[in-house]
Amino acid sequence: MNRHTLYIAVFIFVFLMFVAWALSKADAADYSAVLTDLRNKPIPDEADCSQTMPREQCPQLTLGSAAANALLMNDPDLDKLSPIEKLKEKVRRERLAERVIAGGKFDLGSDDISLIKRKISDLYGTLVVGKAAPLLDPAEVSK
């Protein structure tokens, strides 16, 4: 193999790696995405709203805030774990909540996405679940 062929092979490899990276980012969830109602108006994040605040002044519910709210809620299923496992799981969920509440577009592992989908489904009604699910896992919802 001569030097020119080697350069072409390296260029093609780097190009393919870039394309693979770009395609993986295209499927990443955007945790800053604002969830909207059926009239395409932002859903208020009532967890971040005081009871005296008018609903219109509440912050908008984003995918990240919905996921964080759901991850941080009390989960009776954790009572089935040993105290050490329960502690570890709560710490894992809190760290995951910190990551998603910050917003931005990034990938999570399938276990984390499944947990977020399950917890959002436990905490929220049909509208929020229906808006969040395709953002978290577009391939799963389109099946």
Stockholm file with secondary structure:
# STOCKHOLM 1.0

chainA/1-143         MNRHTLYIAVFIFVFLMFVAWALSKADAADYSAVLTDLRNKPIPDEADCSQTMPREQCPQLTLGSAAANALLMNDPDLDKLSPIEKLKEKVRRERLAERVIAGGKFDLGSDDISLIKRKISDLYGTLVVGKAAPLLDPAEVSK
#=GR chainA/1-143 SS CCHHHHHHHHHHHHHHHHHHHHHHHHTCEETTCBCBCTTSCBCBCGGGSCTTSCGGGSCBCBHHHHHHHHHHSCCGGGGGSCHHHHHHHHHHHHHHHHHHHTCCEECCCHHHHHHHHHHHHHHSCHHHHHHHHHHHCHHHHTC
#=GC SS_cons         CCHHHHHHHHHHHHHHHHHHHHHHHHTCEETTCBCBCTTSCBCBCGGGSCTTSCGGGSCBCBHHHHHHHHHHSCCGGGGGSCHHHHHHHHHHHHHHHHHHHTCCEECCCHHHHHHHHHHHHHHSCHHHHHHHHHHHCHHHHTC
//
